[in-house]
Amino acid sequence: MRVKAHRKGLVLVAVLWVVVLLTVIVAALGRDNRLDTKVCLAGTEGLRCKWACRAGIETAVAVLNEDLRGSDSLGDLWSENDEDFNDIELEQCFFTVRVVDEASKLNVNRATRKQLLELPNMTEEIADAIIDWRDRNDTPRQGGAERGYYENLRYGYKIRNGWLRTIRELLLVKGVTEELLYGEDTNFNGKLDYNEKDGDESPPLDDKDDELDKGWIAYLTCYSYDKNRDAGGNERININEADENRLEESLQIKKSYAKWIVENRSNNNYRSIADLINKNSPKEPKKDSENDSDEAEPLDLETFSNIADKITVSDREKIPGRININTAPKVVLVALLGGGDTAEQLADEIITYRGTLIGGMQSIAEMMKVKSVEIDTFKKLANYITTRSDVFTVRSFAIASRNGVSGARLETEAVVDRSSTPCKVLYWYQGANN
């Protein structure tokens, strides 16, 4: 009896161990299944974020294509469009879009050393290094660097010695760091978030103040240009080549004005359309302007303003590096104006004036309506400014719905040129899920 009882006890223990083992196996399988399910859902949510980002890019491109091309300003729908750009729900995701005008920035391939030095945190050494990177010689500037420096680094590489192709190429230039290029606004939302003012508690590294450092990427570009056409999309008239009849007919000006334009280019071609005026130019046409004369007559400021957008001194289809005075931030305007207290004042007045206009300035000649912008100042700027833009950076941010499992996030950045149909993508970057 005792032997039988003992055997029954062993069997019971064995059964219990089998039950425990099966329980463990079932639990492990269940955990793996739950993990597999979460991984699968995370992959699905990541894929949804990818296409939500793409939808954001396409939405912005559609708005840019529908935008009127007469001028571009910060009041246009591509700049202010809460209805189409903020927290748009799509297939259990939400996307937000931000569009930046590349013509609102200094073109790093064209900016002078003095202009570069007006940027926040810029040093003479880095400004020299940037110019050395883009020039075509191997002679280093005082604080710069040429081929020998880069090729002798631990992991050496070749200097460009030509125009930068993307703005992030600056990270290859001596002295340029991610902190300088991106600043504190690493999510590019234009707002000072908590992690951007908490010092070294969390990325990014910041100075723990209440001012947002946007970094040089907010003020520098390598894509901007001015399409050499007027507001109606017509080719501009080259005042260095057109004869009197064409000037008179195409610009609808008096014969005396056309004659004066031709006569005054006889020795040297005009270097800027602003060469047609000076501080002694009359403000308005003469009262007897209806009686046209065969004698050459200098342009008045009113007539010049009427034709400024229709004329050019270049046959180039695209003129690189021009800055849109309707969208440029104060930092860029100050650099364009040469820096200093006077430039600060002028920049403030330009921003104030353009803010009173619904569609911004329609022609660069309208700059002369700004209170303190004199004709001499305008003449210095005329070759470097525009009122229209074609290249934009579109940033699309997507997040899985509030009830999502993974909380997947994704960012996509595209630089698009809307001057062609369909628009041309100049740069594309898709970030990893966070």
NUBA-706535 format. One record per residue (C-alpha): residue number from 1; residue in three letters; chain; x, y, z. Coordinates in steps of 0.001 Angstrom, whole numbers, plus 524288, in hexadecimal, padded with zeros to 5 digits. Layout:
k,r,c,px,py,pz
NUM,ALA,A,X,Y,Z $
...
END
This chain:
k,r,c,px,py,pz
1,MET,A,80000,80000,80000 $
2,ARG,A,80AF6,8091E,80372 $
3,VAL,A,811AC,80665,7F653 $
4,LYS,A,8051A,80959,7EEEE $
5,ALA,A,80315,815F3,7F68F $
6,HIS,A,81110,819C4,7F3D4 $
7,ARG,A,80F44,81757,7E547 $
8,LYS,A,802BE,81F4F,7E517 $
9,GLY,A,809EC,82A77,7EBA8 $
10,LEU,A,814BB,82A22,7E17E $
11,VAL,A,80AB5,82A1E,7D695 $
12,LEU,A,803D1,835C9,7DCC2 $
13,VAL,A,81091,83D4D,7DDD7 $
14,ALA,A,813F0,83A05,7CFCB $
15,VAL,A,80688,83E9D,7CB25 $
16,LEU,A,80803,84B3C,7D2D1 $
17,TRP,A,81564,84D95,7CCA6 $
18,VAL,A,80FB2,84B1E,7BF35 $
19,VAL,A,804BE,854B2,7C21F $
20,VAL,A,80E9E,85ED9,7C6C5 $
21,LEU,A,816F8,85CAD,7BABE $
22,LEU,A,80B62,85DD8,7B199 $
23,THR,A,8071E,86A29,7B8AB $
24,VAL,A,81495,87006,7B6C7 $
25,ILE,A,81486,86C4B,7A86A $
26,VAL,A,806F3,871FC,7A663 $
27,ALA,A,80AD8,87E86,7AD7F $
28,ALA,A,81740,87FBF,7A559 $
29,LEU,A,80FD0,87D5D,798DB $
30,GLY,A,80595,8874D,79CF9 $
31,ARG,A,81000,8915F,7A007 $
32,ASP,A,8169C,88EEB,792F8 $
33,ASN,A,809AB,89002,78C07 $
34,ARG,A,806BB,89CD3,792DD $
35,LEU,A,81455,8A1AC,78F7A $
36,ASP,A,812A1,89D6D,78161 $
37,THR,A,80588,8A451,78113 $
38,LYS,A,80B72,8B0DB,78671 $
39,VAL,A,816BE,8B02D,77CD7 $
40,CYS,A,80D2F,8AE0E,771BC $
41,LEU,A,804BC,8B97D,77634 $
42,ALA,A,810B7,8C20C,777DD $
43,GLY,A,814D4,8BECC,76A03 $
44,THR,A,8073C,8C1EB,76523 $
45,GLU,A,806ED,8CED6,76C73 $
46,GLY,A,81477,8D234,7674C $
47,LEU,A,80FDD,8CF83,75978 $
48,ARG,A,803DF,8D7F5,75BA8 $
49,CYS,A,80CA3,8E2F3,760A1 $
50,LYS,A,814F7,8E1BB,75478 $
51,TRP,A,80974,8E3C3,74B89 $
52,ALA,A,803A7,8EE3E,7544A $
53,CYS,A,81088,8F5A2,752CE $
54,ARG,A,80FB0,8F3D2,7442C $
55,ALA,A,801BF,8F8D2,74466 $
56,GLY,A,8067C,904E2,74BB3 $
57,ILE,A,810E2,9077E,74171 $
58,GLU,A,80712,905E4,73675 $
59,THR,A,7FD59,90EBD,73D5E $
60,ALA,A,80789,91981,73E72 $
61,VAL,A,80B93,917CE,7303C $
62,ALA,A,7FD5C,91907,72C06 $
63,VAL,A,7FBF4,925B0,733B8 $
64,LEU,A,8089A,92AF8,72DD4 $
65,ASN,A,8040A,927A6,7201B $
66,GLU,A,7F70E,92E8B,7223B $
67,ASP,A,7FD99,93A83,72807 $
68,LEU,A,7FD5F,946E8,71FD6 $
69,ARG,A,80AEA,949CE,71A6B $
70,GLY,A,80A29,958AF,719CE $
71,SER,A,81168,95999,726B4 $
72,ASP,A,813F2,9512F,732A5 $
73,SER,A,81247,955A0,7409D $
74,LEU,A,81068,9502E,74E3D $
75,GLY,A,801D3,9528B,74CD5 $
76,ASP,A,80057,94861,74214 $
77,LEU,A,7F9BB,93B4D,74493 $
78,TRP,A,80684,933DB,74392 $
79,SER,A,80B2F,93B83,74F8A $
80,GLU,A,7FEB5,93C89,75786 $
81,ASN,A,7F554,93145,7559B $
82,ASP,A,7F069,92B57,7624E $
83,GLU,A,7E50C,924B3,75B86 $
84,ASP,A,7ED4C,91C8A,7522E $
85,PHE,A,7FA47,91B9A,75957 $
86,ASN,A,7F81B,9194F,767E8 $
87,ASP,A,7F42E,90C65,76E55 $
88,ILE,A,7EDB7,906AA,76250 $
89,GLU,A,7E85A,8F901,764FA $
90,LEU,A,7EB0D,8EE68,75B09 $
91,GLU,A,7E961,8DFB0,75D00 $
92,GLN,A,7EB85,8DFBC,76BBE $
93,CYS,A,7F6C9,8E97E,76A8F $
94,PHE,A,7F806,8F824,76BDF $
95,PHE,A,80122,90057,7637A $
96,THR,A,805BB,90E5A,764A0 $
97,VAL,A,80C69,915E9,759C0 $
98,ARG,A,8156E,921A9,759EB $
99,VAL,A,81A10,928BF,74DBB $
100,VAL,A,82606,93195,74D44 $
101,ASP,A,829A5,93A8C,74206 $
102,GLU,A,837BF,937E6,73E29 $
103,ALA,A,83879,9457F,7380A $
104,SER,A,83672,94B2E,7459D $
105,LYS,A,84465,94734,748ED $
106,LEU,A,85238,94B23,7456A $
107,ASN,A,8578F,9427A,73ABC $
108,VAL,A,863E4,93C7C,74072 $
109,ASN,A,869AB,93B63,732CF $
110,ARG,A,86805,94A00,7308A $
111,ALA,A,868CE,95061,73DEE $
112,THR,A,87446,9595E,7407B $
113,ARG,A,87D4E,957A2,74C10 $
114,LYS,A,87755,963B9,7525A $
115,GLN,A,869A0,95E30,750D2 $
116,LEU,A,86D9D,9511F,756AA $
117,LEU,A,87368,9581A,76267 $
118,GLU,A,8661D,95E15,7655C $
119,LEU,A,86088,950A3,76884 $
120,PRO,A,85F22,94D15,776F6 $
121,ASN,A,86B1D,94620,77C9B $
122,MET,A,872CA,94779,76FE9 $
123,THR,A,88188,9491E,7715A $
124,GLU,A,88B9A,94E92,767F2 $
125,GLU,A,89238,9414B,76728 $
126,ILE,A,885B9,93A2D,76352 $
127,ALA,A,881E7,944BC,75994 $
128,ASP,A,88F4D,94343,75330 $
129,ALA,A,88E02,93473,75333 $
130,ILE,A,880AC,93525,74C88 $
131,ILE,A,885E6,93DE5,741CB $
132,ASP,A,891D8,93515,74024 $
133,TRP,A,888D7,9294E,73EF1 $
134,ARG,A,88111,92F5D,733C9 $
135,ASP,A,88BD2,93685,72C57 $
136,ARG,A,89374,92FEB,7218B $
137,ASN,A,8A158,93241,72636 $
138,ASP,A,8AA14,92B93,7301A $
139,THR,A,8AED3,937EA,736F5 $
140,PRO,A,8A959,93847,744CF $
141,ARG,A,8A47C,944E5,74AA8 $
142,GLN,A,8AA2A,949BA,7576D $
143,GLY,A,8A11B,9419D,75FF5 $
144,GLY,A,89C6E,93804,755B9 $
145,ALA,A,8A075,92AA9,750B5 $
146,GLU,A,8A301,9247F,74394 $
147,ARG,A,8A5B8,916ED,73E37 $
148,GLY,A,8B168,913B9,746E8 $
149,TYR,A,8A9B3,9158C,75375 $
150,TYR,A,89E75,90CA6,74F9E $
151,GLU,A,8A675,901EA,7495B $
152,ASN,A,8AF4D,900E5,75556 $
153,LEU,A,8A44B,8FEF9,75F10 $
154,ARG,A,8A381,8F1B5,765A6 $
155,TYR,A,898BE,8EE16,75C2A $
156,GLY,A,89C62,8F706,7510E $
157,TYR,A,893A7,8FB82,745FE $
158,LYS,A,89441,904B4,73A6A $
159,ILE,A,8906E,912EB,73AFA $
160,ARG,A,88578,916FA,731DA $
161,ASN,A,88C3E,922BA,72B9E $
162,GLY,A,87F35,925E0,72579 $
163,TRP,A,8715F,9294D,7292C $
164,LEU,A,86B2C,921ED,73468 $
165,ARG,A,860AB,91877,72FAC $
166,THR,A,85924,9171A,73C71 $
167,ILE,A,8593D,91FE2,7484A $
168,ARG,A,85D1A,9146E,75101 $
169,GLU,A,869D4,913D9,74983 $
170,LEU,A,86DF0,91ED8,752A2 $
171,LEU,A,8704D,9146C,75CF8 $
172,LEU,A,87C62,91086,75538 $
173,VAL,A,88204,91E44,75635 $
174,LYS,A,88C6E,920EA,76071 $
175,GLY,A,88678,92617,76D02 $
176,VAL,A,8782E,923B2,76988 $
177,THR,A,87129,91B39,7738E $
178,GLU,A,86372,915C2,77491 $
179,GLU,A,860BC,91F49,77FAD $
180,LEU,A,8642D,92ACD,776E2 $
181,LEU,A,85CC8,925BC,76B07 $
182,TYR,A,85068,920ED,771BC $
183,GLY,A,85066,92942,77DFF $
184,GLU,A,84689,92561,7884F $
185,ASP,A,83AE9,923A3,77F46 $
186,THR,A,83E52,915BF,77B4D $
187,ASN,A,83020,91255,77856 $
188,PHE,A,82ED1,91E5E,76F96 $
189,ASN,A,821C3,92270,7755C $
190,GLY,A,825F6,93075,777B1 $
191,LYS,A,821FA,92FB0,785F7 $
192,LEU,A,829FE,92F28,79270 $
193,ASP,A,82644,921E4,797F2 $
194,TYR,A,82988,91DB9,7A5D2 $
195,ASN,A,834D9,914F4,7A1C8 $
196,GLU,A,83A9D,9207B,79A4E $
197,LYS,A,83C2C,928CF,7A66E $
198,ASP,A,83FF5,91EF4,7B0F4 $
199,GLY,A,84EB6,91F87,7AF6C $
200,ASP,A,854F9,9121E,7AEA8 $
201,GLU,A,849C3,90ABC,7B525 $
202,SER,A,844F9,905AB,7A804 $
203,PRO,A,848F4,90727,799B0 $
204,PRO,A,84B59,9106C,79329 $
205,LEU,A,85613,91782,79A73 $
206,ASP,A,8512A,9253C,79D12 $
207,ASP,A,854AE,9315B,7A4D4 $
208,LYS,A,848F5,9302D,7ADF4 $
209,ASP,A,84385,93D9C,7AAA9 $
210,ASP,A,8363A,94199,7A568 $
211,GLU,A,83AD9,944FF,797B9 $
212,LEU,A,83AA9,93B31,78C9D $
213,ASP,A,8475A,939A4,78523 $
214,LYS,A,842D7,93554,777A6 $
215,GLY,A,8507B,93273,772B2 $
216,TRP,A,85640,93629,76588 $
217,ILE,A,84D43,92CF9,75E25 $
218,ALA,A,8428E,93717,76056 $
219,TYR,A,84A8D,941A0,7598B $
220,LEU,A,852BF,93AAB,74F41 $
221,THR,A,84F22,93383,742C6 $
222,CYS,A,855B1,92EA0,7366F $
223,TYR,A,84966,92D93,72E13 $
224,SER,A,843EB,93B4D,72C73 $
225,TYR,A,842E2,9426E,71F77 $
226,ASP,A,83A80,94C63,71876 $
227,LYS,A,833C7,94832,70C08 $
228,ASN,A,836B6,9530A,7025E $
229,ARG,A,82881,95591,6FEF2 $
230,ASP,A,81E61,95FA6,702BE $
231,ALA,A,8122C,95D96,70AF7 $
232,GLY,A,80AAE,958BD,6FF1E $
233,GLY,A,814E2,94E73,6FBEF $
234,ASN,A,81A08,955F8,6F020 $
235,GLU,A,8286F,95743,6ECF0 $
236,ARG,A,82E00,963F7,6F1DF $
237,ILE,A,83358,96E0D,6E860 $
238,ASN,A,84229,96F32,6E8C6 $
239,ILE,A,844CC,97DD7,6E919 $
240,ASN,A,852BF,97B43,6E4AF $
241,GLU,A,84E3A,97579,6D7C3 $
242,ALA,A,84094,97A1E,6D411 $
243,ASP,A,83F94,9852B,6CA26 $
244,GLU,A,83732,99155,6CBAD $
245,ASN,A,82B5D,98BB5,6C4AE $
246,ARG,A,82B09,97F55,6CCE3 $
247,LEU,A,82CB1,986FD,6D988 $
248,GLU,A,821D8,9903B,6D5C0 $
249,GLU,A,8184E,985BB,6D165 $
250,SER,A,81B28,97B07,6DB61 $
251,LEU,A,81C14,983E7,6E735 $
252,GLN,A,811C9,98D89,6E25E $
253,ILE,A,81A43,99941,6E56B $
254,LYS,A,81C58,9A5ED,6DE39 $
255,LYS,A,825AB,9A682,6D2CE $
256,SER,A,82DD8,9B085,6DA1F $
257,TYR,A,82FC0,9A6FB,6E560 $
258,ALA,A,833A4,99BF7,6DC2C $
259,LYS,A,83D40,9A501,6D55B $
260,TRP,A,8435E,9A8DA,6E263 $
261,ILE,A,844EA,99A94,6E686 $
262,VAL,A,84C01,9973D,6D9DD $
263,GLU,A,8549B,9A35C,6D9E6 $
264,ASN,A,858F5,9A14F,6E7FD $
265,ARG,A,85DB8,99387,6E59C $
266,SER,A,8663E,99762,6DA0E $
267,ASN,A,87300,99767,6E195 $
268,ASN,A,870AC,98D2D,6EC13 $
269,ASN,A,865A7,98381,6ED88 $
270,TYR,A,85CA4,984FF,6F919 $
271,ARG,A,86121,97C7B,70469 $
272,SER,A,853F3,97D80,70B39 $
273,ILE,A,84658,98214,707B6 $
274,ALA,A,84829,98C13,7128A $
275,ASP,A,85226,992F1,709E3 $
276,LEU,A,8465A,998F0,70302 $
277,ILE,A,843E8,9A1D2,70EB1 $
278,ASN,A,84B72,9AA22,71856 $
279,LYS,A,848CE,9B385,72373 $
280,ASN,A,845F9,9BE5B,719AD $
281,SER,A,83B90,9B6C3,71254 $
282,PRO,A,82E57,9BDAE,71249 $
283,LYS,A,823D2,9B70A,71A37 $
284,GLU,A,81933,9B7E0,70FE0 $
285,PRO,A,81814,9B9D7,70125 $
286,LYS,A,8178B,9C7CA,6FC38 $
287,LYS,A,80A05,9CD97,6FB24 $
288,ASP,A,80B71,9CE98,6EC6F $
289,SER,A,80F54,9C050,6EB98 $
290,GLU,A,804D4,9BDC8,6E178 $
291,ASN,A,80CD1,9C5B3,6D7C2 $
292,ASP,A,8179B,9BC03,6D4A4 $
293,SER,A,8247C,9C17E,6CFFD $
294,ASP,A,82F95,9BC9D,6C78D $
295,GLU,A,83914,9C187,6D1CD $
296,ALA,A,83DF1,9B7F9,6DC09 $
297,GLU,A,8375D,9B98B,6E92F $
298,PRO,A,83BF5,9B354,6F611 $
299,LEU,A,8328A,9A9F1,6FC7F $
300,ASP,A,82ABA,9AEA9,7080D $
301,LEU,A,8290C,9A609,7140C $
302,GLU,A,81ABF,9A32E,71140 $
303,THR,A,81D93,99E37,70392 $
304,PHE,A,8291D,9964D,70888 $
305,SER,A,82086,98FDD,712DB $
306,ASN,A,816A0,98C3B,70875 $
307,ILE,A,820AF,9854D,6FFED $
308,ALA,A,82A4B,9803A,70A3E $
309,ASP,A,824BF,97272,70A4A $
310,LYS,A,824E0,971C0,6FB70 $
311,ILE,A,83333,974EB,6F929 $
312,THR,A,84040,96E47,6FB6F $
313,VAL,A,84EB5,96FCE,6F877 $
314,SER,A,85122,96147,6F695 $
315,ASP,A,84CEB,956DF,6ECEC $
316,ARG,A,84E40,94C17,6F709 $
317,GLU,A,841F6,94407,6F8E8 $
318,LYS,A,84492,942B2,7076C $
319,ILE,A,84C32,94C49,70FD1 $
320,PRO,A,8515E,9452D,71BE4 $
321,GLY,A,85198,94A48,729B8 $
322,ARG,A,84767,9550E,72987 $
323,ILE,A,84042,95754,73654 $
324,ASN,A,8318C,9590F,73766 $
325,ILE,A,82F8C,965B7,73EFA $
326,ASN,A,8219F,9618D,74223 $
327,THR,A,825A3,9555F,749A0 $
328,ALA,A,83381,957A2,74E92 $
329,PRO,A,834C9,957EE,75D7E $
330,LYS,A,83B6A,96346,7645D $
331,VAL,A,84885,95C31,7659E $
332,VAL,A,84943,95A7E,756D9 $
333,LEU,A,844D5,96862,753F4 $
334,VAL,A,84F07,96DF6,75D29 $
335,ALA,A,859AA,965E5,7568C $
336,LEU,A,854CB,96A37,7492A $
337,LEU,A,85501,97880,74D6D $
338,GLY,A,862F1,977A9,75246 $
339,GLY,A,86120,9765C,760F0 $
340,GLY,A,861A3,98092,76BA4 $
341,ASP,A,8576E,98905,77254 $
342,THR,A,852D4,98F5D,765BA $
343,ALA,A,85098,98214,75F8A $
344,GLU,A,848F6,97DBA,76B94 $
345,GLN,A,84023,98998,76A63 $
346,LEU,A,83E17,987C1,75BD4 $
347,ALA,A,83B14,9794C,75DB3 $
348,ASP,A,830C1,97C91,767DA $
349,GLU,A,82AA4,986A3,75EC4 $
350,ILE,A,82A5A,97D12,7535D $
351,ILE,A,823AC,972CB,75BD2 $
352,THR,A,819E0,97CD1,760C7 $
353,TYR,A,816E2,981DF,75328 $
354,ARG,A,81515,97494,74CD2 $
355,GLY,A,80C3C,970BA,75822 $
356,THR,A,802A0,97B4C,753D5 $
357,LEU,A,80150,9752C,74652 $
358,ILE,A,7F800,969F3,743C4 $
359,GLY,A,8003C,963A9,73931 $
360,GLY,A,80D61,96969,73C8E $
361,MET,A,81568,97210,73390 $
362,GLN,A,81258,96F44,72559 $
363,SER,A,81F01,974C1,71FE5 $
364,ILE,A,82C84,9776C,7255D $
365,ALA,A,82A6A,985CF,72207 $
366,GLU,A,8206A,98639,72CF2 $
367,MET,A,82BDC,985AD,73668 $
368,MET,A,82D59,9943F,73415 $
369,LYS,A,8204C,99657,73AE4 $
370,VAL,A,8263E,991CD,747AD $
371,LYS,A,82867,99DC5,7501B $
372,SER,A,83738,99DC9,75179 $
373,VAL,A,83AFF,99699,74500 $
374,GLU,A,84125,9A0FB,73C6A $
375,ILE,A,8440D,99F8F,72DFD $
376,ASP,A,85279,99D13,7308A $
377,THR,A,84EF5,991EA,739AA $
378,PHE,A,845B1,98C35,72FA9 $
379,LYS,A,85019,98CFA,72517 $
380,LYS,A,85941,984CE,72D98 $
381,LEU,A,84ED2,97A78,72FD2 $
382,ALA,A,84802,97994,722A9 $
383,ASN,A,8507B,96E9B,71D2D $
384,TYR,A,84EBC,96632,7294A $
385,ILE,A,84028,9667A,72C33 $
386,THR,A,83369,96139,726C1 $
387,THR,A,82527,96068,72AAE $
388,ARG,A,8227A,952B8,7258B $
389,SER,A,826DA,94502,72924 $
390,ASP,A,826D1,937A8,722CC $
391,VAL,A,82EBA,92EE2,72BE1 $
392,PHE,A,82927,92ABE,738F5 $
393,THR,A,82CA9,92148,743BE $
394,VAL,A,82113,91919,7480C $
395,ARG,A,821E3,911EE,7550D $
396,SER,A,81754,9080D,75837 $
397,PHE,A,81601,90230,765D9 $
398,ALA,A,80D54,8F652,76834 $
399,ILE,A,80966,8EF61,774C6 $
400,ALA,A,8012B,8E341,776E5 $
401,SER,A,7F3C3,8E5B6,77CC3 $
402,ARG,A,7F25D,8E802,78B55 $
403,ASN,A,7EDAD,8DA02,78CEC $
404,GLY,A,7F930,8D44D,78584 $
405,VAL,A,8018B,8C996,78B5E $
406,SER,A,80F2A,8CE3C,787A7 $
407,GLY,A,80D80,8DCF7,787AC $
408,ALA,A,814C1,8DCE3,77AAE $
409,ARG,A,8199C,8E9F0,77588 $
410,LEU,A,81FF9,8ED7B,768B2 $
411,GLU,A,82547,8F9AE,76232 $
412,THR,A,82722,8FBFA,753B9 $
413,GLU,A,82DF5,907A8,74DAF $
414,ALA,A,82D83,90B59,73F5C $
415,VAL,A,832F1,916F9,737F9 $
416,VAL,A,82A2C,91957,72C34 $
417,ASP,A,82B15,9225A,72088 $
418,ARG,A,81D82,925D0,71BC7 $
419,SER,A,82210,92CED,70F7F $
420,SER,A,820D3,92056,707AF $
421,THR,A,8150A,91780,705F9 $
422,PRO,A,814C2,90E50,70CF0 $
423,CYS,A,81CF5,914CE,7175E $
424,LYS,A,82B0E,91064,7184B $
425,VAL,A,83008,90A51,724F7 $
426,LEU,A,83DA0,90FA9,727B8 $
427,TYR,A,83FA6,908CF,734CF $
428,TRP,A,83889,8FE1A,73C40 $
429,TYR,A,83AFF,8F8E2,749D8 $
430,GLN,A,832A6,8EFD9,751FC $
431,GLY,A,83629,8EE8E,76060 $
432,ALA,A,83577,8E23D,7688D $
433,ASN,A,82A49,8DF0E,771A8 $
434,ASN,A,82C05,8E495,77F5B $
END
